[in-house]
Amino acid sequence: MAEQYFARKPSAAHRVLEFTVVLRGRPFTFHTDSAVFSRRDVDAGTRLLIDALRVGPSESLLDLGCGYGAIGVAIAATVEGAKVTMTDVNRRALVLARKNAQANGVKADVREGALYAPVEGLAFDHIASNPPIRAGKAVVHGIVDGAPAHLLDGGSVWLVARTAQGAPSLMRKMEDVFGNAEVVARGGGFRVLRSARPASLK
């Protein structure tokens, strides 16, 4: 079995790759490697999420489980004044995320750690993630459970999942935690789900 992309210190031999892709109407160049998610191209679910994200000028975004940084880099490059933080447990992915931010001329705060540990005490306008379904329900649900404490009032968490691999149950979890959830985009067998943090939520 191939080494999972959510390993902390991947041991797989390096297989560096570079590709160019258009996201949100702009070309980007990404460097990738073995033991990171979707090495050869930005996967369909992540593309759908990037297109669906509604981040306003100067708003903050946490790209949780950023991989090589496609979501965070795309938002930093296409939203004026966006403040982007990217986190991942995979050290190889973090090296790539920093490299890709620099290669595409954007600034991002890149931090190492699992779930919300790297951003303890911080809150954002938006949290976006293509959750690692293979890491198990505890990890995926941990993203939802931890989100309210890291969102500003009215802030949103945006998640993408395959319809046939847990999107309906993930949406129910988001509804349970936030009291609201909606499908904001769908395509290619994926759904982008969004929940907003009410001011009354503790």
Helices and strands as residue ranges (DSSP letters): E 17-23, E 26-32, H 44-52, E 60-64, H 70-78, E 83-88, H 91-103, E 109-112, G 117-119, E 124-129, G 133-135, H 137-146, G 148-150, E 151-162, G 163-165, H 167-178, E 182-187, E 190-196
